[in-house]
Amino acid sequence: MLECDITYEIKKLEEYLDEEKIEKFAEFVIENEYKEMYIKNNYYLSLLIANNEIIKKINSEYRNKNTETDVISFAYNETENIGGMNVLGDIIISLEKVKDQAKEYGHSEEREFYYVLCHGILHLLGYDHIEEKDKKIMREKEEKILEKFHYIRN
């Protein structure tokens, strides 16, 4: 089971920011990764949907990068778990950046939001894209997950 704590630091909620839909998507990504272990355990993640100003501050403070980005993930290790809850970590998404990237890539804001969310969750689960071989694995996994929810590239 997944408990997903969603906080909004934005003025206007878009229709696709449906908490039930977001939790279902996040749960699918995590369950797909952990398989049988998922059924036996409880998981927690927090999601902050913010603007460029907020994510830029976080990016500057924690990553020494004074610029906006689409998503930042902070994975927790096993010592952060609370009782029987496996705390995966925090994800921060800039909705402004999502909207800009959707226009840039020529697909819907909804598709871009779920791509960024998927990307952030996979980081929490240990995936990365620094090395080319790791990037290929992560991208293929992202596309398979998004395809299951009919979020395909235009």
Buried (B, 14 or more C-beta within 10 A) or exposed (E): EBEBEBEBBBEEEBEBBEEEBBBEBBBBBBBBBBEEEBEEBBBBBBBBBBBBEBBBEBBEEEEEEEEBBBBBBBBBEEEEBEEEBBBBBBBBBBBBBBBBBBEEEEBEBBBBBBBBBBBBBBBBBEBEBEEEEEEEBBBEBBBEBBEEBEBEEE
